[in-house]
Amino acid sequence: MAVAEESPSSTSITDDGRKPGEVVVPISETDCVSSKCKDGSLKSYFRIFRYTDRIGWWTHAAALICMIASGVLLPLMDLVFGKFVTVFNNFITGKATPAEFRSSLNDYTLYFVYLFIAKLALVYIWTTLASTNAIRITRSLRIDFLKQTIRQEIAFFDLPEAGSISSHVTTNANLVNQGISEKLGLAIQAIATFFAAFVVAFAVQWKLTLITICIVPVIVIVTVICMGVDAKQENEIMTINSRASKLAEEVFASVKTAHAFWAFPKLSGKYAAILDEAKAVGARKSPNYAVLFSVEFFCVYAGYGLAFWQGTRMYKEGEVSEPGQIVTVIFAVLLAAQALTQIAPQSVVISKAAAAAHQLFQVIDRESQIDSLSEEGIKPAECRGDIELQDVVFAYPSRPNTRVLQNFSLTIPANKTTAVIGKSGSGKSTIVGLVERWFSPLSGTVTLDGRNIEEYNLQWLRTNVRLVQQEPVMLEGTVFQNVVNGLAGTPMADLSDEEKQRLVEDACRAAYAHEFIEKLPEGYQTQIGQRGSMLSGGQKQRLAIARSVIANPRILLLDEATSALDPNAEQIVQKALNNVAVGRTMIVIAHRLSTIRNADNIVVMSNGRLIEQGTHDQLVAFGGTYSHLVRVQDLGQEPDDDDGPQKDMKPEGGGAVIANTTSNVVEVVPDMNASLDLAAAKKDDINLLSCLFIIMREQKVLWPAFCWVSICCLAAGATYPALAIIFSRIMDAFALEGDEMVERGNFFSLMFFIVALGNLVAYAVLGWFCNVTAQQMVRFYRYTILDCVVRQDMTFFDKPGNSPGALVSHLSKEPESLHELLSMNMGVIAIVVVNLLSSCILAIVVGWKLGLVLVFGALPPLVFSGYLRIRLEIKLDDDTSDRFADSTGIASEAIMAIRTISSLAMERQILDRYESSLRCIAATSVKSLTWTMVWYGGRLVSYGEYTVTQFYTVFIAIIFSGEAAATFFTYTTSITKAQHAANFIFRLRDSVRPENKDDHPPDAEKRSNGAVSIDCRALEFSYPLRPSARVLKGVSVNIPPGQFVAFVGASGCGKTTMLSLFERFYDPTSGTIFFDGVDYSQIHLGRYRSNIALVQQEPVLYQGSIRENIAMGIIDGPEATAVSDEQILEACRQANIDSFIASLPEGLATPCGSQGLQFSGGQRQRIAIARALVRKPRLLLLDEATSALDTESERVVQAALDAAAKGEGEGEGEGERKRTTVAVAHRLSTIKAADRIFVFSYGRIAEAGTHEELLERRGMYYEMCLGQSLDG
């Protein structure tokens, strides 16, 4: 037996082996998961297409051919139109008779019809194929991303740089989808148009083409530079948003803590600070967009002027034989330039897709140091279970000099039970991590059956080693599905459902879970909600045990496996564990010594070293550390062996449906009347215009920007009718001769240049202010969604569709959808609308017959088909967004429970579930139908009803309006998504309870300081989802001011439900709770909660420092003073965490890491207690507040809580208690001193009295004490 001196507590180590405050950073060079990595590039973009399957390559090829062909058709229309102009000119100059003119007209009109039919068919084919291909590729990319993520070693998931997995699989995958579907098709179509236009132009008149081609390189250079800058800035914004999503995920997963401490403004403020960083980067895009769009449109319109100026000269000098050639060249070259301007908006989307893909590929390319999906390693036919740790030294890569285990050696013989005990943070759970191969030792070896553990196949190892954790994590699904997860990776996973059902029931009987499962409404097929949140802590723990033993593993690791069980259930489960321990190796980590007294070997650890080992009797006789711990935990009760058999306390009874005791998951048993039903609310959706009006009304700070945008949109939209007029006048000039023609040409060419200058200014201002409004709005609505979600009542989170992953998916997707529309796209759409209206009005004013025929003949089918497309896309967007949100929930749930997933070797099973959830997503698209009615206009001219000027004005005006309508409907996807997003945000905001909207509850900081009285009268409570299952049945409890009251009883009997009612997470079904004599439903919710502090069984910490986490308990108010370090340190001293914090290099400024995982369970618990005590509550609610503490810490913290209950050290009136305390406990030693103990059973109070009174009664409480006595 080795005995060593303990070193000071300043070297406390976390339960999973980390030095407190330590950030885990894997040291391989492949860890390129940070903003320091190279920005997203086209290389990443092209790599996306590697995810295409064989069918996909064929459909891609077909889509590509159709894209190119549809792009080539436009320049061919220019060719036909040029011939058409020549025919017109011949008729005007008398070179052709009216009959010849009409004959030629009929021929060319037919060409237009053929080209438009071809264009319609080609565009429909490629959009359908591109959309389908994009969804298939994105699906494969999402699956590969999750596959490569889930195979990473555990340390990777503690990295802040890893970002939010929900954000990656939602926002980034959506951006990739956008960048490889319709937007890519439009870009390729525009490129095809660009090259085909030059081929046509050079074929018709090479000299004029060369002169006008000068505008193209300018557009190309500006576009390339601006896109490069934009991609870099977009990459920065994505990295920042990923951090924001990770914080949001933590907040949504622990919403009870946010409500209990009214921490909405603090958490929203932390989120807002990250959003402000993203907004600052986004603001730098304004100059970029100002240059990009203004230069493009200036070049196009200046090109018109240049071409006509030169063309009239060449026509006069005979270099051009027909005016139609000039028109063909001009339209072709300008079509090429316009094609480039169409490439710009698509290239913005493509650059975002490249940046998003780059971030995904950083994770995909990262090589895992411990690959859970690897097929390498040996798979022996049998596993004996002999484990040995030899001279193991372990430290984390970020602090290689801080040893967690120091030359640690331990032999764990096969088929024996070895118990490991020690202080919180002494390195006990590190042993579990090493045996599970979550981590590898720095030196020394861990062997299994004489072989180094690293030689074994990882899946084989983890299916032979099963773990039950201190905080059991269930996955969403039924009881049966959760228990059968324990068969993952084993040959039994392929058994029939009947065989699996038999194994599940056997395992549940062994874990003493079968009885409560049978009483659930649907038995083994009952849904248990997100992370098992419909079950109490004890019920979850028993399911976790069943899940671990179902596969009959050779080695069972129990990390505080019975910590959440009541004494009686613990005793029975312990017997069950003793039964399943036969014939297998067991490693048990425990704080409750009663659970390990029969172990074959008990190991006592301190500071990473072994200080004692032996059997219970040997160690007690030795009189060392273990003996001291036994004396501290003993309840002081010497039971008689002949007192008769214990009663069989059925712990579940009617209380099978019970509020969860955890803080980072919420109950999934919704209040149907109060909860927000988003699906039902969809029928009340408002249209896009109403949404935009509401948005503009809210954004008063942007009104000046909106004014500038409106002015610029009017100016840019009015350009088109002006161009129609100038164009018709310059076409008229070709009927003149000599210098008169040149002079007329010069004047109208100058008009084109003036229009170009006006557009240069208009688009520069428009680009700048559109970005300003977009960045402000995306920041505002991201903040709004988080702030509104976190303020929802608990019933909102009970809905299956509102899992943390799904909510983060909405948080990423909806503001991005608004941003997509409200950026430059909104300006372009406004310009299109102005163009459409003004061009139609001009056409009707100039020539009403032709104008009316075209406006009401050609445009309505176009508008109708566009509207049809919007309706279809809205339906498709709803369907796919819901499905993608569900799949995101699966991925997010798996990553947040990664230790459970890896210990069960469930990686492949999770990937299969994720893949099946994405398999059915398919898209369809309907394209607008366009055609022209040139034929009718030509006939009007031939019969002398219209002049050529009238015809050209009307014709060009309608061409522009038709283009405008077609352009408008290319934005239907953006419109659809934005309308969906705006309605989601408005519904969310409207569903927040008015009281929850107050950042600072009225007069909260002026509350009185004395203890409160609580009077519960005939409380009945059941969840509306299961009205027949009553959780509380006529409970009446009177708690006088200043009393320390305890609730004890079987797991699932209603204890924690009482605390949920005290916190007003839910309201009782009937009965009343009086708070200081006032019906508590009449008190403002925020003010009511300002009197209360809650410490939960599974403590929740957030990203940020220890100081920020503890200060979250401080009551905010307009007149509240800033919290001082002295106040925080005083609370730390009371919670026995002050010396540990003092030992950290950064003290209170030490970051807690994601979910507080930088610290052990015990350290997190003490920080949570300090957060409650700094609040100076009048009512202190303790839900198993010391369950995660070792015996010594528990004794000190319990003394602090006892002192806190009396209000010691808080000013005058030491004799009078300053607060009332209600504690839920399974460890009865922690509540012996309570003024009154209530024993719950089946949702009723079975007994009440002091510890001594209840022992004398020899009822249920007496039997519970009996179960926990170490001397029994």
C-alpha positions, 0 to 999 in steps of 0.5 A: 500500500503506497502512501504519499503526502498530498501537495497543496490544492493549488495544483488541482486538476480537472476531473477529465484530467485538464489543468483548470483554465487550460485550453486544449490545443492539438499540436498537429500542423493540420489544425488549420481551423482559425482565421489565420488560415488562408482565405477562401479561394476558387480552389476550394470552390472547384473542389466542391464538385468532387462530391458529384456522383456518376449520375451527377457528372452526366446531369452536370454535363447536360446542364452545362451544355444547356447553360452555354446554349441559352447564353449563345441564343441572346447574341443570335437574337441580336443578329436577327434584330440587326437584320430586322433594323436593316429591313426597317431602314430599307422600307423607310428609305424606299428601297423595299415595298410594303409587301416585301417589308411585311414578307421579310417581317414575317420571316424574322418574327418566326426566327424570334419565336424559334429562338425564344422557344429554344431559350425557354426549354434550355433555361428550364432544363439547366435550372432544374438540373442545377438545383437538383445537382446542387442539393445532391452535392451539398448533401454529400458535402454535409455528410462528409463534413460531419464524418470528418468532424465526428472522427476527430479526437475529443480535444478538438471539440474543446477548441474555440477555433472549431466554431459552431458545428451547427453554423457550419452545417447550416450557414456554410452549407447553404452558402455553398448550395447557393453558389453552385446552383442557379447563381453558377448557371447564371454566371456560366450563361453570362460568360457564354453570352459574353464570348458568343456576342464577340463572335457575332460582333466580329463576324458582322463588323470587326473594326467597330467591334475592336473600337467598342471592346475597350470597355470590357477589360475595364469591367473585368479588372474592376470585377476581379479586384473587387471580388478578391477583396470581397472574398477576403472580407467575407471569410473574416465575417464567417469566422466571427459569426462561427464564434457567435453561433457557438455562444448561441448554442451554449445559451440555447442549451442552458436556457433555464440558467438564463431565466433563473438569473434573468441573464438575458441582457448579459448573454445578449450583450456578449453576443452583441459584442461579437456581432459588432466585430462582424459589422465592423468588418462588413462596413469595410465592404461599402467602398468595394460595392460603390466601385464595383457596380458604378464602374460596370454600369458607367462602362456599359452606357458610355459604350453605347455612346462610343459605339454610335459615335463611331458607327455613324461616322463609319456608315457615312464613310461607307465602311459599314454597308447597313445600319443593321450591322451597327446595331448588331455590333453595338448590341452584341458588344453591350450584351457582352458588357451587360453579361459581365455586369450579370456575372458580378452579383453571381460572383459575390455569391460564388465568392461567399460559397468559396469562403464557406467551402474553405472553412468546411474543408479546413475541418475536413482536411484536418487529420485526427490524432485518434481516428474513431472511424479508422479500420486500423488496429487488431481485433482479437477474438476475445477480451479478458479485461486486464488493464495496466497503467505503467508510469503514465505521465499525462499533460495537455499539449497547450501546457506540456509542463503541467502534469495531470498524471505523474508517473502513475501506475495502477494494475486493474485485474480482469473480472474484478471491481476497482474503485477510484476515489479522490478530490474533485480534480485529482485526475480520476476521470483522466484514467477513464479518458485514457482507457477510452483512448480519448487522449494518449499519454505523454509517456508510459503505457496503458495496456489491455491484456498485455498489449499497448491499448493503441494497437487495438482497433478503436471501434473494437476497443470501445465496444468492449469498454462501456462507460456510464458518465456522471452527467448522462446524455441521452439522444433524442428518440424513444427509450428503446432507441436510446438503450439499443444505441448501446449495441452500436458497433457490435455484431448484435446491432444487426439483430432483428427488432424482436431480439433487440427488444428482448435485450433492451428489456433485460438490460433495463431490468438489470438497471432497475429501469424496466418498472418506470418505463412500463408506466410511461404512456407508450412504454419503450416507445415513449419519446424522451425529448432532447438529451432525454429531457422528459426524464428525471436525472435518476431515470436518465442515469438508469437508462445510461446504465442499461445502454452500457450493459446491453452489449455485455461489455468485458470492461465497464467504466462507471464515472459517478454512475449512481450520483443522480439516484435516490438512496433506495434506488441507488441501493437496488441499482448498486445490487444490479451493478454488482450482478453485472460486474460478475465476469467483467472488469469494472472501474468505478469512480465515486464520491459516495463511499457507500457505493464502493465499499464492496470493491475488490480494490479501492484506489485513493488519488490526489494530485495525479498520484496514487496515495492509498489502495486496498479493500474497504476494511484494510483502508479503514483500519489503516486510518489514512485519507479513506478512513477520514472520508468514511467518518465524514460521510457516515450518517451516524446511524447504526441500524439493527439487522433485525429491523425487518426487510426494507419496503420496496419503494417504487420510485417512479409511480405516478411521477414518471413524467418529471421535470428534468434536473439538468440546467442545460436541457429543458423539458420536452413536455409542452404546454400546448396552450402557451407554446408558440406553434410556428407551423400554425402561425404560418397561415398568418404570414404577411407579404414581403412589402408589409415585411419591408415596411415594418423593417423600415419603420423599425430602423429609424437610424437608417432612414437617411440611408433609405432616402439616398437608396430611394433617390438612386434607385429612381435615377437608375430606374429612369435611365431605361426609358431615357435610353429608349428615347435616345435610342429611337432618336439615334436610329432615326438619324440613320435615315438622314444623310451626310453631316446631318446624320453625323451631327445628330449621331454626335449629339445623342452619343453625348446624351448616352455619355451624360446618362453614363455619368449620372449612373456612375454617381447613382450606383456609387451612392447606391452600392455604399448605402445598400451595404450600410443598411444590409450590415446594420440589418443583419446585425440587428436581426441576428441579435433580435433572434437570439434575444427573443429565443432566450426570452421565450417561456420554457414551453417554447423549448419543449417543442421538438422542433426547437432543439438548440441545433435547430434554433442555431440553424434558424439564427444562422439562416434567417438573418442571412436570408434577409441580408441576401435581399436587403443588400445590393439585391434590394437596390437592383429590384427597386431599379427593376420596378422603376424601369418596368413601370416607367418603360410601360408608361412611356410605351403607352404614351408614345404609341398607345396601340402597340404599347397596350398590345405589348404591355397587356399581351406580352408582360402578363404571362411573364408576370404570372409565370414569375409569380407561380415560380415565387409560390413554388419556391416558397413551398420548397423553401419551407420544406427544405428549411424544415428538413435541413433544420432537423438534420442540423439538430442531429449533427449539433446533438451529436457534437454536443454529446461527443464523449457519449457518441465516442464511448458508444462507438456510435459515429457510424450510426450518427452518420447514417441517421444524418444521411437519411435525414438529408436523402429526401431533399430535392428541388424543382424550379419553374422558369418564367416564360417570355416572348415578344410581339415584334410582328404586330408593331412591324405591321402597324409601321407598314400600314403607316400608322406609326413613325419609325421613332414611335415604333423604336421608342415603344419597342425599346421601352418594352424590351427594357420593361420585359428585361426588367420583369425577367430580371425581377424574377431572377431574384425570386429565391432571395424574395422567398427566403427574405419573406420567410425569414422576416415572418419567422422573426416577427412571429418569434418576437410576438411570442415573447411574454411582455414581462420577459422583455424587461431587461431590468425588472421594475424595482428589482434592486430595491427588494427587501432583504429578509427571508421569504415565506412560501406557502403552497396550497393543494398544488396539482401539476401535470404537463398538458401533453400528458394531462392524465399523468399527474406529477404533483397530487395535492401537495401542500407545503408551508415554509416559514421565513428563514427555514432550511427545508429539504425535499427527498424521495425516489428519483422522479417523484416530483422534487425538482418539479417543485423547484421548477414551480418555485422558479416559475418555469411553469405554473401549477395546473391547480392550487396556489403558491403564496410568496410572502403572503402574495399570490406569486402569479401577481408579481412581475416575473423578473422582480420575483426571480430577483429574490431567488437563486438556483444551483442545479445538479449539472452546473452551466458555465458560459464562454467568458471568464470566471468573473463574468460567470459569477457576476451573472448572478448580480441583479441588474437595474438602472440604479445598480452599482457595478459589482466589485472583485471583493463581492465576487471573491467573498462569494467564492470564499463562501463556495470554497473556490477562492483558493483554487481561483487564486492558484490560477495564473489569470485568477478571476480573468481565467476563461472557462471555455466552451460550456465551462469544460476547462474545469472539473465537475466539482469546480464548475459546481462551486463556481455555480454556487458562488454565482448563486451566493453573490446574488444574496438571494432571499430564497436559495434553491439547491437541486443536488447542489453538492452532487459533483463534489468530493467528500471533503469539498462537500463538507466545506461547501455544505458548511458554507451553504449552511452559513449562507442559509443563515445569512452569516457575514451579511451585516446586522441581525446575525441571529435572524436568518437572511434567507430561506433555503429549499434543497433537493438532495439524495445524499442525506448527509447534506440535509441532516441539519434541515429544519424540516424534511419532506419525503415525496412519493408518487407526487405526494408528501409521504412524511415530514419532520426533522431528521431525528423525528423521521428516524424515530418514525422508522418509515421511508426516510429511515430506510433511505438513511439505512441505505446510505449508512457505511456501517450497515 
